[in-house]
Amino acid sequence: MSIEQLHTQACQRGLSYYIDPMSGYAVMTAIELKRRGECCGSGCRHCPYDHEAVPPEKRARLQAKRSLG
């Protein structure tokens, strides 16, 4: 199952996170990140704020990676 499928299922269930099958880490869903009210600048995988608080150089890399994957 892809990361996007895992994320979609977690969001459909109203969950705050899901477990990344490759790393075993908990990954926050867009639902949880939205509850925070703003981008934290950490480059979260499912940032609903389009990484607006992430430094420009890192933001460009994240957005390029997102468009590939």
Secondary structure as GFF3:
##gff-version 3
##sequence-region A 1 69
A	DSSP	alpha_helix	3	12	.	.	.	ID=ss1
A	DSSP	beta_strand	17	19	.	.	.	ID=ss2
A	DSSP	beta_strand	26	28	.	.	.	ID=ss3
A	DSSP	alpha_helix	30	36	.	.	.	ID=ss4
A	DSSP	alpha_helix	56	68	.	.	.	ID=ss5
###
